[in-house]
Amino acid sequence: MKQFRCGDVVPGCQWVARNEDEQQLFEEIHTHARDAHGMDEVPPEVLDAIQGVITEVQV
Ligand SMILES: [Zn+2]
């Protein structure tokens, strides 16, 4: 299971997403970035930052 904590990229944000599938996880992240942070497009450097903080977690 892959986990992303938005607070690792956006200080103060409590949102956490988990998904088995990295592609689906990124779709969830895109939706959250748009709805919560007003990012219609997620810039490549932010995608890199996101990729860098995704961790593998045991369920
Ligand atoms: Zn967030």
N, CA, C, O and the ligand as a Tripos MOL2 file, in Angstrom:
@<TRIPOS>MOLECULE
protein
  237   235    60     0     0
PROTEIN
NO_CHARGES

@<TRIPOS>ATOM
      1 N           0.8490   -1.2030    0.0000 N.3       1 MET1
      2 CA          0.0000    0.0000    0.0000 C.3       1 MET1
      3 C           0.8720    1.2350    0.0000 C.2       1 MET1
      4 O           1.7770    1.3650    0.8240 O.2       1 MET1
      5 N           0.6010    2.1450   -0.9260 N.am      2 LYS2
      6 CA          1.3820    3.3820   -0.9830 C.3       2 LYS2
      7 C           0.6500    4.4920   -0.2350 C.2       2 LYS2
      8 O          -0.5750    4.5950   -0.2920 O.2       2 LYS2
      9 N           1.4120    5.3080    0.4590 N.am      3 GLN3
     10 CA          0.8090    6.3860    1.2470 C.3       3 GLN3
     11 C           1.4540    7.7190    0.9160 C.2       3 GLN3
     12 O           2.6690    7.8270    0.7510 O.2       3 GLN3
     13 N           0.6040    8.7270    0.8250 N.am      4 PHE4
     14 CA          1.0870   10.0900    0.6170 C.3       4 PHE4
     15 C           0.5000   10.9990    1.6860 C.2       4 PHE4
     16 O          -0.7160   11.0410    1.8720 O.2       4 PHE4
     17 N           1.3560   11.7210    2.3820 N.am      5 ARG5
     18 CA          0.9110   12.7400    3.3350 C.3       5 ARG5
     19 C           1.1080   14.0940    2.6950 C.2       5 ARG5
     20 O           2.2310   14.5010    2.3990 O.2       5 ARG5
     21 N           0.0060   14.7860    2.4840 N.am      6 CYS6
     22 CA          0.0970   16.0990    1.8290 C.3       6 CYS6
     23 C           0.9550   17.0610    2.6500 C.2       6 CYS6
     24 O           1.6410   17.9190    2.0950 O.2       6 CYS6
     25 N           0.9120   16.9130    3.9690 N.am      7 GLY7
     26 CA          1.6910   17.8010    4.8340 C.3       7 GLY7
     27 C           3.1940   17.7310    4.5970 C.2       7 GLY7
     28 O           3.9250   18.6390    4.9930 O.2       7 GLY7
     29 N           3.6670   16.6510    3.9490 N.am      8 ASP8
     30 CA          5.0920   16.5650    3.6160 C.3       8 ASP8
     31 C           5.4630   17.5340    2.4930 C.2       8 ASP8
     32 O           6.6290   17.8950    2.3280 O.2       8 ASP8
     33 N           4.4450   17.9520    1.7200 N.am      9 VAL9
     34 CA          4.6900   18.8680    0.6100 C.3       9 VAL9
     35 C           4.0940   20.2470    0.9120 C.2       9 VAL9
     36 O           4.6870   21.2800    0.6010 O.2       9 VAL9
     37 N           2.9140   20.2340    1.5230 N.am     10 VAL10
     38 CA          2.2270   21.4830    1.8760 C.3      10 VAL10
     39 C           2.1340   21.5450    3.4000 C.2      10 VAL10
     40 O           1.2490   20.9310    3.9950 O.2      10 VAL10
     41 N           3.0400   22.2820    4.0260 N.am     11 PRO11
     42 CA          3.0590   22.3220    5.4920 C.3      11 PRO11
     43 C           1.7000   22.7040    6.0670 C.2      11 PRO11
     44 O           1.0690   23.6670    5.6310 O.2      11 PRO11
     45 N           1.2640   21.9230    7.0600 N.am     12 GLY12
     46 CA          0.0040   22.2300    7.7280 C.3      12 GLY12
     47 C          -1.1880   21.4570    7.2050 C.2      12 GLY12
     48 O          -2.2160   21.3850    7.8780 O.2      12 GLY12
     49 N          -1.0750   20.8710    6.0060 N.am     13 CYS13
     50 CA         -2.1960   20.1020    5.4710 C.3      13 CYS13
     51 C          -2.2240   18.7240    6.1220 C.2      13 CYS13
     52 O          -1.2000   18.0470    6.2140 O.2      13 CYS13
     53 N          -3.4290   18.3120    6.5790 N.am     14 GLN14
     54 CA         -3.5630   17.0440    7.3070 C.3      14 GLN14
     55 C          -3.9880   15.8900    6.3980 C.2      14 GLN14
     56 O          -4.1470   14.7650    6.8720 O.2      14 GLN14
     57 N          -4.1730   16.1460    5.1160 N.am     15 TRP15
     58 CA         -4.7420   15.1390    4.2170 C.3      15 TRP15
     59 C          -3.7500   14.0040    3.9690 C.2      15 TRP15
     60 O          -2.5700   14.2350    3.7080 O.2      15 TRP15
     61 N          -4.2540   12.7770    4.0540 N.am     16 VAL16
     62 CA         -3.4350   11.5980    3.7920 C.3      16 VAL16
     63 C          -4.1880   10.6950    2.8190 C.2      16 VAL16
     64 O          -5.3850   10.4610    2.9870 O.2      16 VAL16
     65 N          -3.4980   10.1940    1.8170 N.am     17 ALA17
     66 CA         -4.1110    9.2830    0.8510 C.3      17 ALA17
     67 C          -3.3380    7.9760    0.8360 C.2      17 ALA17
     68 O          -2.1130    7.9530    0.9570 O.2      17 ALA17
     69 N          -4.0910    6.8790    0.6830 N.am     18 ARG18
     70 CA         -3.4620    5.5680    0.5260 C.3      18 ARG18
     71 C          -4.1060    4.8590   -0.6430 C.2      18 ARG18
     72 O          -5.3170    4.9490   -0.8470 O.2      18 ARG18
     73 N          -3.2940    4.1530   -1.4100 N.am     19 ASN19
     74 CA         -3.8260    3.3710   -2.5100 C.3      19 ASN19
     75 C          -2.8200    2.2890   -2.8880 C.2      19 ASN19
     76 O          -1.6100    2.4900   -2.7860 O.2      19 ASN19
     77 N          -3.3350    1.1360   -3.3280 N.am     20 GLU20
     78 CA         -2.4520    0.0750   -3.8060 C.3      20 GLU20
     79 C          -1.7960    0.4770   -5.1150 C.2      20 GLU20
     80 O          -0.6730    0.0800   -5.4230 O.2      20 GLU20
     81 N          -2.5360    1.2800   -5.8790 N.am     21 ASP21
     82 CA         -2.1100    1.6000   -7.2330 C.3      21 ASP21
     83 C          -1.5830    3.0300   -7.2990 C.2      21 ASP21
     84 O          -2.2980    3.9740   -6.9630 O.2      21 ASP21
     85 N          -0.3330    3.1870   -7.7320 N.am     22 GLU22
     86 CA          0.2760    4.5130   -7.7310 C.3      22 GLU22
     87 C          -0.4470    5.4640   -8.6750 C.2      22 GLU22
     88 O          -0.5780    6.6510   -8.3790 O.2      22 GLU22
     89 N          -0.9110    4.9570   -9.7960 N.am     23 GLN23
     90 CA         -1.6430    5.7980  -10.7490 C.3      23 GLN23
     91 C          -2.9130    6.3620  -10.1120 C.2      23 GLN23
     92 O          -3.2210    7.5450  -10.2570 O.2      23 GLN23
     93 N          -3.6510    5.4880   -9.3980 N.am     24 GLN24
     94 CA         -4.8760    5.9460   -8.7350 C.3      24 GLN24
     95 C          -4.5530    6.9040   -7.6020 C.2      24 GLN24
     96 O          -5.2910    7.8560   -7.3490 O.2      24 GLN24
     97 N          -3.4470    6.6460   -6.9250 N.am     25 LEU25
     98 CA         -3.0240    7.5410   -5.8450 C.3      25 LEU25
     99 C          -2.7680    8.9420   -6.4100 C.2      25 LEU25
    100 O          -3.1780    9.9430   -5.8230 O.2      25 LEU25
    101 N          -2.0830    8.9970   -7.5580 N.am     26 PHE26
    102 CA         -1.8060   10.2970   -8.1720 C.3      26 PHE26
    103 C          -3.0980   10.9910   -8.6010 C.2      26 PHE26
    104 O          -3.1910   12.2170   -8.5380 O.2      26 PHE26
    105 N          -4.0890   10.2210   -9.0340 N.am     27 GLU27
    106 CA         -5.3670   10.8380   -9.4010 C.3      27 GLU27
    107 C          -6.0330   11.4450   -8.1690 C.2      27 GLU27
    108 O          -6.5900   12.5410   -8.2350 O.2      27 GLU27
    109 N          -5.9730   10.7330   -7.0540 N.am     28 GLU28
    110 CA         -6.5280   11.2820   -5.8100 C.3      28 GLU28
    111 C          -5.7890   12.5500   -5.4030 C.2      28 GLU28
    112 O          -6.3960   13.5270   -4.9650 O.2      28 GLU28
    113 N          -4.4660   12.5180   -5.5570 N.am     29 ILE29
    114 CA         -3.6460   13.6770   -5.1950 C.3      29 ILE29
    115 C          -3.9940   14.8730   -6.0790 C.2      29 ILE29
    116 O          -4.0920   16.0020   -5.6000 O.2      29 ILE29
    117 N          -4.1820   14.6100   -7.3830 N.am     30 HIS30
    118 CA         -4.5640   15.6860   -8.2970 C.3      30 HIS30
    119 C          -5.8790   16.3270   -7.8770 C.2      30 HIS30
    120 O          -6.0100   17.5500   -7.8560 O.2      30 HIS30
    121 N          -6.8520   15.4840   -7.5420 N.am     31 THR31
    122 CA         -8.1630   15.9910   -7.1330 C.3      31 THR31
    123 C          -8.0410   16.8250   -5.8650 C.2      31 THR31
    124 O          -8.6360   17.8970   -5.7530 O.2      31 THR31
    125 N          -7.2680   16.3260   -4.9170 N.am     32 HIS32
    126 CA         -7.0710   17.0530   -3.6620 C.3      32 HIS32
    127 C          -6.3240   18.3670   -3.9070 C.2      32 HIS32
    128 O          -6.6860   19.3960   -3.3360 O.2      32 HIS32
    129 N          -5.3030   18.3440   -4.7370 N.am     33 ALA33
    130 CA         -4.5150   19.5460   -5.0150 C.3      33 ALA33
    131 C          -5.3990   20.6210   -5.6450 C.2      33 ALA33
    132 O          -5.2550   21.8100   -5.3590 O.2      33 ALA33
    133 N          -6.3030   20.1860   -6.4950 N.am     34 ARG34
    134 CA         -7.2090   21.1340   -7.1540 C.3      34 ARG34
    135 C          -8.2270   21.6930   -6.1570 C.2      34 ARG34
    136 O          -8.4200   22.9040   -6.0550 O.2      34 ARG34
    137 N          -8.8790   20.7710   -5.4160 N.am     35 ASP35
    138 CA         -9.9730   21.1940   -4.5400 C.3      35 ASP35
    139 C          -9.4660   21.9290   -3.3000 C.2      35 ASP35
    140 O         -10.0800   22.9030   -2.8640 O.2      35 ASP35
    141 N          -8.3620   21.4740   -2.7370 N.am     36 ALA36
    142 CA         -7.9030   22.0220   -1.4600 C.3      36 ALA36
    143 C          -6.8580   23.1180   -1.6360 C.2      36 ALA36
    144 O          -6.7540   24.0210   -0.8070 O.2      36 ALA36
    145 N          -6.0810   23.0380   -2.7230 N.am     37 HIS37
    146 CA         -4.9640   23.9680   -2.8660 C.3      37 HIS37
    147 C          -5.0420   24.8230   -4.1260 C.2      37 HIS37
    148 O          -4.1300   25.5970   -4.4180 O.2      37 HIS37
    149 N          -6.1450   24.6780   -4.8740 N.am     38 GLY38
    150 CA         -6.3640   25.5300   -6.0340 C.3      38 GLY38
    151 C          -5.3800   25.3230   -7.1650 C.2      38 GLY38
    152 O          -5.1420   26.2350   -7.9560 O.2      38 GLY38
    153 N          -4.7920   24.1080   -7.2530 N.am     39 MET39
    154 CA         -3.8580   23.8090   -8.3440 C.3      39 MET39
    155 C          -4.6120   23.0840   -9.4570 C.2      39 MET39
    156 O          -4.8840   21.8870   -9.3540 O.2      39 MET39
    157 N          -4.9450   23.8150  -10.5170 N.am     40 ASP40
    158 CA         -5.6040   23.1540  -11.6440 C.3      40 ASP40
    159 C          -4.6500   22.1980  -12.3350 C.2      40 ASP40
    160 O          -5.0320   21.1140  -12.7750 O.2      40 ASP40
    161 N          -3.3970   22.6260  -12.4180 N.am     41 GLU41
    162 CA         -2.3490   21.7630  -12.9450 C.3      41 GLU41
    163 C          -1.3120   21.5960  -11.8380 C.2      41 GLU41
    164 O          -0.9730   22.5560  -11.1460 O.2      41 GLU41
    165 N          -0.8180   20.3840  -11.6770 N.am     42 VAL42
    166 CA          0.2390   20.1790  -10.6970 C.3      42 VAL42
    167 C           1.5720   20.2910  -11.4290 C.2      42 VAL42
    168 O           1.8600   19.4790  -12.3090 O.2      42 VAL42
    169 N           2.3950   21.2890  -11.0770 N.am     43 PRO43
    170 CA          3.6580   21.4990  -11.8020 C.3      43 PRO43
    171 C           4.6130   20.3140  -11.6330 C.2      43 PRO43
    172 O           4.5760   19.6160  -10.6190 O.2      43 PRO43
    173 N           5.4710   20.0940  -12.6420 N.am     44 PRO44
    174 CA          6.3870   18.9410  -12.5980 C.3      44 PRO44
    175 C           7.2390   18.8970  -11.3390 C.2      44 PRO44
    176 O           7.5000   17.8200  -10.8040 O.2      44 PRO44
    177 N           7.6790   20.0690  -10.8580 N.am     45 GLU45
    178 CA          8.5250   20.0520   -9.6600 C.3      45 GLU45
    179 C           7.7340   19.6240   -8.4280 C.2      45 GLU45
    180 O           8.2880   19.0400   -7.4970 O.2      45 GLU45
    181 N           6.4270   19.9200   -8.4310 N.am     46 VAL46
    182 CA          5.5830   19.4680   -7.3180 C.3      46 VAL46
    183 C           5.3570   17.9580   -7.4250 C.2      46 VAL46
    184 O           5.3560   17.2480   -6.4180 O.2      46 VAL46
    185 N           5.1640   17.4750   -8.6610 N.am     47 LEU47
    186 CA          5.0250   16.0320   -8.8610 C.3      47 LEU47
    187 C           6.2700   15.2970   -8.3740 C.2      47 LEU47
    188 O           6.1760   14.2360   -7.7560 O.2      47 LEU47
    189 N           7.4430   15.8760   -8.6620 N.am     48 ASP48
    190 CA          8.6940   15.2810   -8.1830 C.3      48 ASP48
    191 C           8.7180   15.2300   -6.6670 C.2      48 ASP48
    192 O           9.1100   14.2250   -6.0730 O.2      48 ASP48
    193 N           8.2880   16.3410   -6.0370 N.am     49 ALA49
    194 CA          8.2640   16.4000   -4.5750 C.3      49 ALA49
    195 C           7.3080   15.3520   -4.0120 C.2      49 ALA49
    196 O           7.6020   14.6900   -3.0170 O.2      49 ALA49
    197 N           6.1430   15.2150   -4.6800 N.am     50 ILE50
    198 CA          5.1490   14.2240   -4.2400 C.3      50 ILE50
    199 C           5.7390   12.8170   -4.3250 C.2      50 ILE50
    200 O           5.6490   12.0260   -3.3860 O.2      50 ILE50
    201 N           6.3480   12.5290   -5.4830 N.am     51 GLN51
    202 CA          6.9460   11.2160   -5.6960 C.3      51 GLN51
    203 C           7.9860   10.9070   -4.6130 C.2      51 GLN51
    204 O           8.1290    9.7700   -4.1630 O.2      51 GLN51
    205 N           8.7040   11.9590   -4.2120 N.am     52 GLY52
    206 CA          9.7700   11.7850   -3.2330 C.3      52 GLY52
    207 C           9.2910   11.4740   -1.8290 C.2      52 GLY52
    208 O          10.0640   10.9700   -1.0150 O.2      52 GLY52
    209 N           8.0200   11.7650   -1.5240 N.am     53 VAL53
    210 CA          7.5350   11.5480   -0.1550 C.3      53 VAL53
    211 C           6.5070   10.4270   -0.0690 C.2      53 VAL53
    212 O           5.9910   10.1460    1.0120 O.2      53 VAL53
    213 N           6.2000    9.7750   -1.2050 N.am     54 ILE54
    214 CA          5.3100    8.6130   -1.1450 C.3      54 ILE54
    215 C           6.0440    7.4630   -0.4780 C.2      54 ILE54
    216 O           7.1730    7.1390   -0.8480 O.2      54 ILE54
    217 N           5.4010    6.8490    0.5070 N.am     55 THR55
    218 CA          6.0370    5.7580    1.2350 C.3      55 THR55
    219 C           5.1920    4.4930    1.1010 C.2      55 THR55
    220 O           3.9910    4.5460    0.8370 O.2      55 THR55
    221 N           5.8500    3.3700    1.2900 N.am     56 GLU56
    222 CA          5.1830    2.0710    1.2930 C.3      56 GLU56
    223 C           4.7790    1.7740    2.7300 C.2      56 GLU56
    224 O           5.6220    1.8160    3.6260 O.2      56 GLU56
    225 N           3.5040    1.4760    2.9670 N.am     57 VAL57
    226 CA          3.0550    1.1700    4.3280 C.3      57 VAL57
    227 C           2.4180   -0.2110    4.3930 C.2      57 VAL57
    228 O           1.8220   -0.6910    3.4290 O.2      57 VAL57
    229 N           2.5620   -0.8340    5.5550 N.am     58 GLN58
    230 CA          1.9140   -2.1240    5.7930 C.3      58 GLN58
    231 C           0.4880   -1.8710    6.2640 C.2      58 GLN58
    232 O           0.2300   -0.9310    7.0160 O.2      58 GLN58
    233 N          -0.4310   -2.7120    5.8200 N.am     59 VAL59
    234 CA         -1.8280   -2.5520    6.2120 C.3      59 VAL59
    235 C          -2.1370   -3.5240    7.3410 C.2      59 VAL59
    236 O          -3.2660   -3.5620    7.8310 O.2      59 VAL59
    237 ZN         -3.2570   19.1040    0.9850 Zn       60 ZN60
@<TRIPOS>BOND
     1     1     2 1
     2     2     3 1
     3     3     4 2
     4     3     5 am
     5     5     6 1
     6     6     7 1
     7     7     8 2
     8     7     9 am
     9     9    10 1
    10    10    11 1
    11    11    12 2
    12    11    13 am
    13    13    14 1
    14    14    15 1
    15    15    16 2
    16    15    17 am
    17    17    18 1
    18    18    19 1
    19    19    20 2
    20    19    21 am
    21    21    22 1
    22    22    23 1
    23    23    24 2
    24    23    25 am
    25    25    26 1
    26    26    27 1
    27    27    28 2
    28    27    29 am
    29    29    30 1
    30    30    31 1
    31    31    32 2
    32    31    33 am
    33    33    34 1
    34    34    35 1
    35    35    36 2
    36    35    37 am
    37    37    38 1
    38    38    39 1
    39    39    40 2
    40    39    41 am
    41    41    42 1
    42    42    43 1
    43    43    44 2
    44    43    45 am
    45    45    46 1
    46    46    47 1
    47    47    48 2
    48    47    49 am
    49    49    50 1
    50    50    51 1
    51    51    52 2
    52    51    53 am
    53    53    54 1
    54    54    55 1
    55    55    56 2
    56    55    57 am
    57    57    58 1
    58    58    59 1
    59    59    60 2
    60    59    61 am
    61    61    62 1
    62    62    63 1
    63    63    64 2
    64    63    65 am
    65    65    66 1
    66    66    67 1
    67    67    68 2
    68    67    69 am
    69    69    70 1
    70    70    71 1
    71    71    72 2
    72    71    73 am
    73    73    74 1
    74    74    75 1
    75    75    76 2
    76    75    77 am
    77    77    78 1
    78    78    79 1
    79    79    80 2
    80    79    81 am
    81    81    82 1
    82    82    83 1
    83    83    84 2
    84    83    85 am
    85    85    86 1
    86    86    87 1
    87    87    88 2
    88    87    89 am
    89    89    90 1
    90    90    91 1
    91    91    92 2
    92    91    93 am
    93    93    94 1
    94    94    95 1
    95    95    96 2
    96    95    97 am
    97    97    98 1
    98    98    99 1
    99    99   100 2
   100    99   101 am
   101   101   102 1
   102   102   103 1
   103   103   104 2
   104   103   105 am
   105   105   106 1
   106   106   107 1
   107   107   108 2
   108   107   109 am
   109   109   110 1
   110   110   111 1
   111   111   112 2
   112   111   113 am
   113   113   114 1
   114   114   115 1
   115   115   116 2
   116   115   117 am
   117   117   118 1
   118   118   119 1
   119   119   120 2
   120   119   121 am
   121   121   122 1
   122   122   123 1
   123   123   124 2
   124   123   125 am
   125   125   126 1
   126   126   127 1
   127   127   128 2
   128   127   129 am
   129   129   130 1
   130   130   131 1
   131   131   132 2
   132   131   133 am
   133   133   134 1
   134   134   135 1
   135   135   136 2
   136   135   137 am
   137   137   138 1
   138   138   139 1
   139   139   140 2
   140   139   141 am
   141   141   142 1
   142   142   143 1
   143   143   144 2
   144   143   145 am
   145   145   146 1
   146   146   147 1
   147   147   148 2
   148   147   149 am
   149   149   150 1
   150   150   151 1
   151   151   152 2
   152   151   153 am
   153   153   154 1
   154   154   155 1
   155   155   156 2
   156   155   157 am
   157   157   158 1
   158   158   159 1
   159   159   160 2
   160   159   161 am
   161   161   162 1
   162   162   163 1
   163   163   164 2
   164   163   165 am
   165   165   166 1
   166   166   167 1
   167   167   168 2
   168   167   169 am
   169   169   170 1
   170   170   171 1
   171   171   172 2
   172   171   173 am
   173   173   174 1
   174   174   175 1
   175   175   176 2
   176   175   177 am
   177   177   178 1
   178   178   179 1
   179   179   180 2
   180   179   181 am
   181   181   182 1
   182   182   183 1
   183   183   184 2
   184   183   185 am
   185   185   186 1
   186   186   187 1
   187   187   188 2
   188   187   189 am
   189   189   190 1
   190   190   191 1
   191   191   192 2
   192   191   193 am
   193   193   194 1
   194   194   195 1
   195   195   196 2
   196   195   197 am
   197   197   198 1
   198   198   199 1
   199   199   200 2
   200   199   201 am
   201   201   202 1
   202   202   203 1
   203   203   204 2
   204   203   205 am
   205   205   206 1
   206   206   207 1
   207   207   208 2
   208   207   209 am
   209   209   210 1
   210   210   211 1
   211   211   212 2
   212   211   213 am
   213   213   214 1
   214   214   215 1
   215   215   216 2
   216   215   217 am
   217   217   218 1
   218   218   219 1
   219   219   220 2
   220   219   221 am
   221   221   222 1
   222   222   223 1
   223   223   224 2
   224   223   225 am
   225   225   226 1
   226   226   227 1
   227   227   228 2
   228   227   229 am
   229   229   230 1
   230   230   231 1
   231   231   232 2
   232   231   233 am
   233   233   234 1
   234   234   235 1
   235   235   236 2
@<TRIPOS>SUBSTRUCTURE
     1 MET1         2 RESIDUE 1 A MET
     2 LYS2         6 RESIDUE 1 A LYS
     3 GLN3        10 RESIDUE 1 A GLN
     4 PHE4        14 RESIDUE 1 A PHE
     5 ARG5        18 RESIDUE 1 A ARG
     6 CYS6        22 RESIDUE 1 A CYS
     7 GLY7        26 RESIDUE 1 A GLY
     8 ASP8        30 RESIDUE 1 A ASP
     9 VAL9        34 RESIDUE 1 A VAL
    10 VAL10       38 RESIDUE 1 A VAL
    11 PRO11       42 RESIDUE 1 A PRO
    12 GLY12       46 RESIDUE 1 A GLY
    13 CYS13       50 RESIDUE 1 A CYS
    14 GLN14       54 RESIDUE 1 A GLN
    15 TRP15       58 RESIDUE 1 A TRP
    16 VAL16       62 RESIDUE 1 A VAL
    17 ALA17       66 RESIDUE 1 A ALA
    18 ARG18       70 RESIDUE 1 A ARG
    19 ASN19       74 RESIDUE 1 A ASN
    20 GLU20       78 RESIDUE 1 A GLU
    21 ASP21       82 RESIDUE 1 A ASP
    22 GLU22       86 RESIDUE 1 A GLU
    23 GLN23       90 RESIDUE 1 A GLN
    24 GLN24       94 RESIDUE 1 A GLN
    25 LEU25       98 RESIDUE 1 A LEU
    26 PHE26      102 RESIDUE 1 A PHE
    27 GLU27      106 RESIDUE 1 A GLU
    28 GLU28      110 RESIDUE 1 A GLU
    29 ILE29      114 RESIDUE 1 A ILE
    30 HIS30      118 RESIDUE 1 A HIS
    31 THR31      122 RESIDUE 1 A THR
    32 HIS32      126 RESIDUE 1 A HIS
    33 ALA33      130 RESIDUE 1 A ALA
    34 ARG34      134 RESIDUE 1 A ARG
    35 ASP35      138 RESIDUE 1 A ASP
    36 ALA36      142 RESIDUE 1 A ALA
    37 HIS37      146 RESIDUE 1 A HIS
    38 GLY38      150 RESIDUE 1 A GLY
    39 MET39      154 RESIDUE 1 A MET
    40 ASP40      158 RESIDUE 1 A ASP
    41 GLU41      162 RESIDUE 1 A GLU
    42 VAL42      166 RESIDUE 1 A VAL
    43 PRO43      170 RESIDUE 1 A PRO
    44 PRO44      174 RESIDUE 1 A PRO
    45 GLU45      178 RESIDUE 1 A GLU
    46 VAL46      182 RESIDUE 1 A VAL
    47 LEU47      186 RESIDUE 1 A LEU
    48 ASP48      190 RESIDUE 1 A ASP
    49 ALA49      194 RESIDUE 1 A ALA
    50 ILE50      198 RESIDUE 1 A ILE
    51 GLN51      202 RESIDUE 1 A GLN
    52 GLY52      206 RESIDUE 1 A GLY
    53 VAL53      210 RESIDUE 1 A VAL
    54 ILE54      214 RESIDUE 1 A ILE
    55 THR55      218 RESIDUE 1 A THR
    56 GLU56      222 RESIDUE 1 A GLU
    57 VAL57      226 RESIDUE 1 A VAL
    58 GLN58      230 RESIDUE 1 A GLN
    59 VAL59      234 RESIDUE 1 A VAL
    60 ZN60       237 GROUP 0 **** ****
